């Protein structure tokens, strides 16, 4: 379970992986599946520009501010690189509701706050 501060206090958003990492659940509703190909900007996964990554499984899910991120494992469809992905932005929380990002939009990874 993840918590973030909203305009009227604290709200709780339930996030978890389901079905052996095949889905990300937001508030007990399957929202993001590994069946899509995600487009990542150059250098965040491999040297392909951009990299088209077929996700094989989600490992963890979290929130960074209003951005929902997932740790996953995937493979580049062009060069074959298979590796883990940390902090892939998969959507955001707006007004207490989850809005998924489309996998076709070019994503870069969320850098951890220091």
DSSP file (Angstrom, degrees, kcal/mol; ACC not computed):
  #  RESIDUE AA STRUCTURE BP1 BP2  ACC     N-H-->O    O-->H-N    N-H-->O    O-->H-N    TCO  KAPPA ALPHA  PHI   PSI    X-CA   Y-CA   Z-CA
    1    1 A X              0   0    0      0, 0.0     2,-0.3     0, 0.0    13,-0.2   0.000 360.0 360.0 360.0 134.8    0.0    0.0    0.0
    2    2 A X  E     -A   13   0A   0     11,-2.2    11,-2.3    60,-0.1     2,-0.4  -0.889 360.0-156.6-117.8 148.5    1.3    3.4   -0.9
    3    3 A X  E     +A   12   0A   0     -2,-0.3     2,-0.3     9,-0.2     9,-0.2  -0.962  11.1 177.5-125.9 141.9    0.3    6.8    0.5
    4    4 A X  E     -A   11   0A   0      7,-1.7     7,-1.9    -2,-0.4     2,-0.4  -0.989  34.1-108.1-140.0 151.5    0.5   10.3   -1.0
    5    5 A X  E     -A   10   0A   0     -2,-0.3     5,-0.2     5,-0.2     2,-0.2  -0.643  36.7-168.0 -81.8 127.1   -0.6   13.6    0.3
    6    6 A X  E >   -A    9   0A   0      3,-2.9     3,-1.5    -2,-0.4    -1,-0.0  -0.487  40.3 -90.7-104.9 178.9   -3.6   15.1   -1.5
    7    7 A X  T 3  S+     0   0    0      1,-0.3     3,-0.1    -2,-0.2    -2,-0.0   0.722 125.9  42.2 -65.6 -21.4   -5.1   18.6   -1.4
    8    8 A X  T 3  S-     0   0    0      1,-0.2     2,-0.4     0, 0.0    -1,-0.3   0.161 128.5 -76.7-110.8  18.1   -7.5   17.6    1.4
    9    9 A X  E <  S-A    6   0A   0     -3,-1.5    -3,-2.9     2,-0.0     2,-0.4  -0.979  84.6 -13.1 128.9-141.0   -5.1   15.6    3.6
   10   10 A X  E     -A    5   0A   0     -2,-0.4     2,-0.4    -5,-0.2    -5,-0.2  -0.854  53.3-173.2-105.9 136.8   -3.8   12.1    3.1
   11   11 A X  E     -A    4   0A   0     -7,-1.9    -7,-1.7    -2,-0.4     2,-0.5  -0.943  16.5-136.7-122.9 150.5   -5.2    9.6    0.7
   12   12 A X  E     -A    3   0A   0     -2,-0.4     2,-0.5    -9,-0.2    -9,-0.2  -0.912  13.4-169.2-110.9 130.9   -4.3    6.0    0.4
   13   13 A X  E     -A    2   0A   0    -11,-2.3   -11,-2.2    -2,-0.5     2,-0.6  -0.981  17.7-140.5-117.1 122.4   -3.8    4.3   -3.0
   14   14 A X        +     0   0    0     -2,-0.5    13,-3.3   -13,-0.2     2,-0.4  -0.743  27.3 176.1 -86.3 119.1   -3.4    0.5   -2.9
   15   15 A X  E     +B   26   0B   0     -2,-0.6     2,-0.3    11,-0.2    11,-0.2  -0.973  10.1 140.3-123.9 137.1   -0.8   -0.7   -5.4
   16   16 A X  E     -B   25   0B   0      9,-1.7     9,-3.4    -2,-0.4     2,-0.3  -0.982  46.4-106.0-164.6 163.1    0.5   -4.3   -5.9
   17   17 A X  E     -B   24   0B   0     -2,-0.3     2,-0.3     7,-0.2     7,-0.2  -0.722  37.1-165.8 -91.9 147.9    1.5   -6.8   -8.5
   18   18 A X  E  >> +B   23   0B   0      5,-2.2     5,-1.6    -2,-0.3     4,-1.2  -0.870  55.8  24.1-129.0 162.3   -0.8   -9.6   -9.4
   19   19 A X  T >45S-     0   0    0     -2,-0.3     3,-1.0     1,-0.3    -1,-0.2   0.901 132.1 -48.9  52.1  54.6   -0.7  -13.0  -11.2
   20   20 A X  T 345S-     0   0    0      1,-0.2    -1,-0.3    -3,-0.2    -2,-0.0   0.837 114.7 -46.4  55.9  37.0    3.0  -13.6  -10.7
   21   21 A X  T 345S+     0   0    0     -3,-0.5    37,-3.2     2,-0.2    -1,-0.2   0.581 108.9 118.7  87.2  11.0    3.9  -10.1  -11.9
   22   22 A X  T <<5S+     0   0    0     -4,-1.2    12,-1.8    -3,-1.0     2,-0.3   0.720  75.6  31.1 -80.6 -20.8    1.7  -10.0  -15.0
   23   23 A X  E   < -BC  18  33B   0     -5,-1.6    -5,-2.2    10,-0.2     2,-0.5  -0.954  63.9-138.9-137.2 152.4   -0.4   -7.1  -13.8
   24   24 A X  E     -BC  17  32B   0      8,-2.3     7,-2.8    -2,-0.3     8,-1.4  -0.972  26.6-153.5-105.2 126.2   -0.2   -3.9  -11.7
   25   25 A X  E     -BC  16  30B   0     -9,-3.4    -9,-1.7    -2,-0.5     2,-0.5  -0.861   9.3-168.3-102.0 133.6   -3.3   -3.5   -9.5
   26   26 A X  E >  S-BC  15  29B   0      3,-2.4     3,-0.7    -2,-0.4   -11,-0.2  -0.985  78.7 -16.2-121.6 118.8   -4.4    0.0   -8.4
   27   27 A X  T 3  S-     0   0    0    -13,-3.3    -1,-0.2    -2,-0.5   -12,-0.1   0.915 129.8 -52.7  50.9  47.9   -7.1    0.0   -5.8
   28   28 A X  T 3  S+     0   0    0    -14,-0.3     2,-0.4     1,-0.2    -1,-0.2   0.738 116.1 112.2  63.3  27.6   -7.9   -3.7   -6.4
   29   29 A X  E <  S-C   26   0B   0     -3,-0.7    -3,-2.4     0, 0.0     2,-0.3  -0.993  73.1-119.2-130.3 126.2   -8.4   -3.1  -10.2
   30   30 A X  E     +C   25   0B   0     -2,-0.4    -5,-0.2    -5,-0.2     3,-0.1  -0.474  46.4 157.4 -63.3 122.7   -6.0   -4.6  -12.8
   31   31 A X  E     +     0   0B   0     -7,-2.8     2,-0.4     1,-0.3    -1,-0.2   0.751  52.6  35.8-119.3 -40.0   -4.7   -1.5  -14.6
   32   32 A X  E     -C   24   0B   0     -8,-1.4    -8,-2.3    68,-0.0    -1,-0.3  -0.982  63.6-164.5-129.6 130.3   -1.3   -2.2  -16.4
   33   33 A X  E >   -C   23   0B   0     -2,-0.4     3,-0.7   -10,-0.2   -10,-0.2  -0.770  27.5-131.7-112.7 154.9   -0.3   -5.5  -18.1
   34   34 A X  T 3  S+     0   0    0    -12,-1.8    21,-0.2    -2,-0.3   -11,-0.1   0.452  90.7  90.5 -80.0   0.7    3.0   -6.8  -19.2
   35   35 A X  T 3  S+     0   0    0    -13,-0.3     2,-0.2    19,-0.1    -1,-0.2   0.513  72.1  85.8 -77.1  -2.8    1.5   -7.7  -22.6
   36   36 A X  S <  S-     0   0    0     -3,-0.7    19,-1.2    18,-0.0     2,-0.6  -0.611  77.7-123.4 -98.3 157.9    2.4   -4.3  -24.1
   37   37 A X  E     -D   54   0C   0     -2,-0.2     2,-0.3    17,-0.2    17,-0.2  -0.896  29.2-152.9 -96.2 123.1    5.6   -3.1  -25.7
   38   38 A X  E     -D   53   0C   0     15,-3.1    15,-3.4    -2,-0.6     2,-0.6  -0.775   6.9-137.1 -98.9 141.4    7.0    0.0  -23.9
   39   39 A X  E     -De  52 106C   0     64,-1.9    68,-2.6    66,-0.5     2,-0.4  -0.878  23.3-170.1-100.2 119.2    9.1    2.6  -25.7
   40   40 A X  E     -De  51 107C   0     11,-2.9    11,-2.6    -2,-0.6    10,-0.5  -0.861  25.1-108.7-112.2 145.1   12.0    3.8  -23.6
   41   41 A X    >   -     0   0    0     66,-2.7     3,-1.4    -2,-0.4     4,-0.3  -0.227  55.1 -72.4 -65.6 160.8   14.3    6.7  -24.4
   42   42 A X  T 3  S+     0   0    0      1,-0.2    -1,-0.2     2,-0.1     5,-0.2  -0.215 112.1  12.4 -59.4 136.5   17.9    6.0  -25.5
   43   43 A X  T 3  S+     0   0    0      3,-1.6    -1,-0.2     5,-0.5     4,-0.1   0.259  95.2  97.4  88.2 -11.9   20.3    4.7  -22.9
   44   44 A X  S <  S+     0   0    0     -3,-1.4    -2,-0.1     2,-0.1     3,-0.1   0.677 108.7   2.3 -85.0 -14.5   18.0    3.9  -20.1
   45   45 A X  S    S-     0   0    0      1,-0.6     2,-0.2    -4,-0.3    -3,-0.1   0.567 133.7 -21.6-132.1 -47.7   17.8    0.2  -21.0
   46   46 A X  S    S-     0   0    0      2,-0.3    -3,-1.6    35,-0.0    -1,-0.6  -0.808  74.8 -84.5-151.7-171.2   20.1   -0.4  -24.0
   47   47 A X  S    S+     0   0    0     -2,-0.2    -5,-0.1    -5,-0.2     2,-0.1   0.463  84.3 116.7 -87.8  -0.3   21.7    1.6  -26.8
   48   48 A X  S    S-     0   0    0     -7,-0.1    -5,-0.5     1,-0.0     2,-0.5  -0.399  70.0-118.8 -68.9 145.6   18.7    1.4  -29.1
   49   49 A X  S    S+     0   0    0      1,-0.4     2,-0.1    -7,-0.1    -8,-0.1  -0.903 101.7   3.0-129.8 104.0   17.1    4.7  -29.9
   50   50 A X  S    S-     0   0    0    -10,-0.5     2,-0.5    -2,-0.5    -1,-0.4   0.756  93.5-139.8 -76.4 172.6   14.4    4.4  -28.9
   51   51 A X  E     -D   40   0C   0    -11,-2.6   -11,-2.9    -3,-0.3     2,-0.8  -0.850   4.2-150.4 -98.3 128.3   14.2    1.0  -27.2
   52   52 A X  E     -D   39   0C   0     -2,-0.5    25,-3.1   -13,-0.2     2,-0.5  -0.876  22.0-167.3 -99.3 108.7   11.1   -1.1  -27.7
   53   53 A X  E     -DF  38  76C   0    -15,-3.4   -15,-3.1    -2,-0.8     2,-0.8  -0.862  18.0-153.3-109.7 122.4   10.8   -3.2  -24.6
   54   54 A X  E     -DF  37  75C   0     21,-2.7    21,-1.8    -2,-0.5     2,-0.2  -0.834  26.4-135.1 -87.6 113.8    8.5   -6.2  -24.2
   55   55 A X  E     - F   0  74C   0    -19,-1.2    19,-0.3    -2,-0.8     3,-0.1  -0.510  22.2-174.7 -73.2 136.6    7.9   -6.4  -20.5
   56   56 A X  E     -     0   0C   0     17,-3.5     2,-0.3     1,-0.4    18,-0.2   0.647  64.0 -17.7-103.9 -22.0    8.1   -9.9  -19.1
   57   57 A X  E     - F   0  73C   0     16,-1.4    16,-2.3   -24,-0.1     2,-0.4  -0.864  55.4-118.4 179.4 145.9    7.0   -9.3  -15.5
   58   58 A X  E     - F   0  72C   0    -37,-3.2    14,-0.3    -2,-0.3   -35,-0.1  -0.776  21.4-178.4 -91.2 138.7    6.6   -6.7  -12.9
   59   59 A X  E     -     0   0C   0     12,-3.4     2,-0.3     1,-0.4    13,-0.2   0.764  65.3  -8.4-103.8 -37.7    8.7   -7.1   -9.7
   60   60 A X  E     - F   0  71C   0     11,-1.4    11,-2.3   -44,-0.1    -1,-0.4  -0.968  55.5-150.8-156.6 163.4    7.5   -4.1   -7.6
   61   61 A X  E     + F   0  70C   0     -2,-0.3     2,-0.3     9,-0.2     9,-0.2  -0.992  23.2 153.0-142.4 147.0    5.3   -1.0   -7.8
   62   62 A X  E     - F   0  69C   0      7,-2.7     7,-2.4    -2,-0.3     2,-0.4  -0.902  35.3-106.5-157.9-175.8    5.5    2.3   -5.9
   63   63 A X  E     - F   0  68C   0     -2,-0.3     2,-0.5     5,-0.2     5,-0.2  -0.986  14.2-171.5-128.3 135.9    4.8    6.0   -6.0
   64   64 A X  E >  S- F   0  67C   0      3,-3.2     3,-2.0    -2,-0.4     2,-0.6  -0.887  75.0 -53.1-123.8  97.2    7.2    8.9   -6.4
   65   65 A X  T 3  S-     0   0    0     -2,-0.5   -60,-0.0     1,-0.3    27,-0.0  -0.633 122.4 -23.8  69.2-117.3    5.1   12.1   -5.8
   66   66 A X  T 3  S+     0   0    0     -2,-0.6    27,-2.8    -3,-0.1     2,-0.5   0.423 118.8 101.0-103.0  -0.8    2.2   11.6   -8.1
   67   67 A X  E <   -FG  64  92C   0     -3,-2.0    -3,-3.2    25,-0.2     2,-0.5  -0.739  63.5-146.2 -89.8 127.5    4.0    9.3  -10.5
   68   68 A X  E     -FG  63  91C   0     23,-2.6    22,-2.7    -2,-0.5    23,-1.2  -0.821  23.7-172.3 -90.3 126.1    3.3    5.6  -10.2
   69   69 A X  E     -FG  62  89C   0     -7,-2.4    -7,-2.7    -2,-0.5     2,-0.4  -0.846   9.9-159.5-120.4 155.5    6.5    3.6  -11.0
   70   70 A X  E     -FG  61  88C   0     18,-2.0    18,-2.8    -2,-0.3     2,-0.5  -0.987  14.8-140.0-133.0 144.2    7.2   -0.1  -11.5
   71   71 A X  E     +F   60   0C   0    -11,-2.3   -12,-3.4    -2,-0.4   -11,-1.4  -0.886  41.8 161.2 -95.6 135.0   10.2   -2.3  -11.4
   72   72 A X  E     -FG  58  85C   0     13,-2.5    13,-3.2    -2,-0.5     2,-0.4  -0.870  39.8-122.8-146.4 173.1   10.1   -4.8  -14.2
   73   73 A X  E     +FG  57  84C   0    -16,-2.3   -17,-3.5    -2,-0.3   -16,-1.4  -0.985  41.7 154.6-122.2 137.3   12.0   -7.3  -16.3
   74   74 A X  E     -FG  55  83C   0      9,-2.4     9,-2.0    -2,-0.4     2,-0.4  -0.931  34.0-127.0-154.0 176.6   11.9   -6.9  -20.1
   75   75 A X  E     -FG  54  82C   0    -21,-1.8   -21,-2.7    -2,-0.3     2,-0.3  -0.999  25.0-121.2-136.2 134.0   13.6   -7.6  -23.4
   76   76 A X  E  >  -F   53   0C   0      5,-2.8     4,-1.2    -2,-0.4   -23,-0.2  -0.566  15.4-149.2 -71.7 129.7   14.5   -5.2  -26.2
   77   77 A X  T  4 S+     0   0    0    -25,-3.1    -1,-0.1    -2,-0.3   -24,-0.1   0.723  92.2  45.0 -73.2 -21.0   12.8   -6.3  -29.4
   78   78 A X  T  4 S+     0   0    0    -26,-0.3    -1,-0.1     3,-0.1   -27,-0.1   0.931 128.5  16.4 -88.5 -52.5   15.6   -4.8  -31.6
   79   79 A X  T  4 S-     0   0    0      2,-0.1    -2,-0.1     0, 0.0    -1,-0.0   0.600  94.3-123.4-102.4 -12.3   18.9   -5.9  -30.0
   80   80 A X     <  +     0   0    0     -4,-1.2    -3,-0.1     1,-0.3     2,-0.0   0.436  50.1 159.7  87.2  -1.5   17.7   -8.6  -27.7
   81   81 A X        -     0   0    0     -6,-0.1    -5,-2.8     1,-0.0     2,-0.5  -0.344  21.7-164.0 -57.0 130.9   19.0   -7.1  -24.4
   82   82 A X  E     +G   75   0C   0     -7,-0.2     2,-0.3   -29,-0.0    -7,-0.2  -0.987  29.2 129.0-119.9 124.8   17.2   -8.7  -21.4
   83   83 A X  E     -G   74   0C   0     -9,-2.0    -9,-2.4    -2,-0.5     2,-0.2  -0.935  55.2 -81.9-160.1 176.2   17.5   -6.8  -18.2
   84   84 A X  E     -G   73   0C   0     -2,-0.3     2,-0.4   -11,-0.2   -11,-0.3  -0.598  31.8-148.3 -89.3 156.5   15.7   -5.3  -15.2
   85   85 A X  E     -G   72   0C   0    -13,-3.2   -13,-2.5    -2,-0.2     2,-0.5  -0.994   9.3-155.7-125.9 122.3   14.1   -1.8  -15.3
   86   86 A X  E     -     0   0C   0     -2,-0.4   -15,-0.2   -15,-0.2    24,-0.1  -0.865  70.0  -1.8-102.2 132.3   13.9    0.2  -12.2
   87   87 A X  E    S-     0   0C   0     -2,-0.5    23,-2.4     1,-0.2     2,-0.5   0.889  72.2-179.6  63.6  47.2   11.3    3.0  -11.7
   88   88 A X  E     -G   70   0C   0    -18,-2.8   -18,-2.0    -3,-0.3     2,-0.4  -0.684  30.7-124.2 -75.3 120.7    9.5    2.8  -15.0
   89   89 A X  E     +G   69   0C   0     -2,-0.5   -20,-0.2    19,-0.5     3,-0.1  -0.552  39.2 166.6 -69.6 121.9    6.7    5.4  -15.0
   90   90 A X  E     -     0   0C   0    -22,-2.7    11,-2.5    -2,-0.4     2,-0.3   0.481  59.6 -39.8-113.6  -7.3    3.5    3.6  -15.7
   91   91 A X  E     -GH  68 100C   0    -23,-1.2   -23,-2.6     9,-0.3    -1,-0.3  -0.982  55.4-110.0 170.4-171.7    1.0    6.3  -14.8
   92   92 A X  E     -GH  67  99C   0      7,-2.1     7,-3.1    -2,-0.3     2,-0.6  -0.967  20.6-116.7-146.3 161.1    0.1    9.1  -12.3
   93   93 A X  E     + H   0  98C   0    -27,-2.8     2,-0.5    -2,-0.3     5,-0.2  -0.900  33.1 176.5-101.9 121.6   -2.4    9.9   -9.6
   94   94 A X  E >  S- H   0  97C   0      3,-2.9     3,-1.7    -2,-0.6    -2,-0.0  -0.982  71.6 -15.9-128.5 118.5   -4.6   12.9  -10.4
   95   95 A X  T 3  S-     0   0    0     -2,-0.5    -1,-0.1     1,-0.3     3,-0.1   0.828 128.4 -53.7  59.0  32.7   -7.3   13.8   -7.9
   96   96 A X  T 3  S+     0   0    0      1,-0.3     2,-0.3   -85,-0.1    -1,-0.3   0.459 118.0 109.0  83.0   0.9   -7.1   10.5   -6.2
   97   97 A X  E <   -H   94   0C   0     -3,-1.7    -3,-2.9   -84,-0.0     2,-0.4  -0.866  69.5-120.1-113.4 145.9   -7.5    8.5   -9.5
   98   98 A X  E     -H   93   0C   0     -2,-0.3     2,-0.5    -5,-0.2    -5,-0.2  -0.700  22.9-170.7 -84.1 129.0   -5.0    6.5  -11.4
   99   99 A X  E     -H   92   0C   0     -7,-3.1    -7,-2.1    -2,-0.4     2,-0.1  -0.953  17.7-143.3-118.5 108.6   -4.3    7.7  -15.0
  100  100 A X  E     -H   91   0C   0     -2,-0.5    -9,-0.3    -9,-0.2     2,-0.3  -0.379  10.0-126.6 -72.2 148.3   -2.1    5.1  -16.9
  101  101 A X        -     0   0    0    -11,-2.5     2,-0.3    -2,-0.1    -1,-0.1  -0.698  29.4-111.8 -84.3 145.3    0.5    6.2  -19.4
  102  102 A X    >   -     0   0    0     -2,-0.3     3,-1.5     1,-0.1    -1,-0.0  -0.625  17.1-134.4 -75.7 135.9    0.3    4.6  -22.8
  103  103 A X  T 3  S+     0   0    0     -2,-0.3   -64,-1.9     1,-0.3     4,-0.2   0.715 101.8  66.6 -64.5 -18.5    3.2    2.3  -23.5
  104  104 A X  T 3  S+     0   0    0    -66,-0.2    -1,-0.3     2,-0.1     2,-0.2   0.701  81.4  91.4 -76.8 -18.6    3.6    3.8  -26.9
  105  105 A X  S <  S-     0   0    0     -3,-1.5   -66,-0.5     1,-0.1     2,-0.4  -0.553  92.7-104.6 -74.4 141.0    4.7    7.2  -25.5
  106  106 A X  E     -e   39   0C   0     -2,-0.2     2,-0.3   -68,-0.1   -66,-0.2  -0.529  45.2-168.0 -71.0 123.6    8.4    7.5  -25.0
  107  107 A X  E     -e   40   0C   0    -68,-2.6   -66,-2.7    -2,-0.4     2,-0.3  -0.819  14.7-162.9-111.3 149.1    9.3    7.1  -21.3
  108  108 A X        -     0   0    0     -2,-0.3   -19,-0.5   -68,-0.2     2,-0.1  -0.915  37.1 -94.6-121.5 160.2   12.4    7.7  -19.3
  109  109 A X        -     0   0    0     -2,-0.3     2,-0.5   -21,-0.1   -21,-0.2  -0.353  35.1-112.0 -75.2 151.4   13.0    6.3  -15.9
  110  110 A X        -     0   0    0    -23,-2.4     2,-0.3   -24,-0.1    -1,-0.1  -0.725  30.4-135.5 -83.2 123.2   12.2    8.2  -12.7
  111  111 A X        -     0   0    0     -2,-0.5     3,-0.1     1,-0.1   -24,-0.0  -0.608  26.4-107.9 -79.3 137.6   15.4    9.2  -10.9
  112  112 A X        -     0   0    0     -2,-0.3     2,-0.2     1,-0.1    -1,-0.1  -0.341  33.2-110.0 -64.9 145.4   15.2    8.6   -7.1
  113  113 A X              0   0    0      1,-0.1    -1,-0.1    -3,-0.0    -3,-0.0  -0.523 360.0 360.0 -72.2 142.6   15.0   11.7   -4.9
  114  114 A X              0   0    0     -2,-0.2    -1,-0.1    -3,-0.1    -2,-0.1   0.394 360.0 360.0-109.7 360.0   18.2   12.2   -3.0
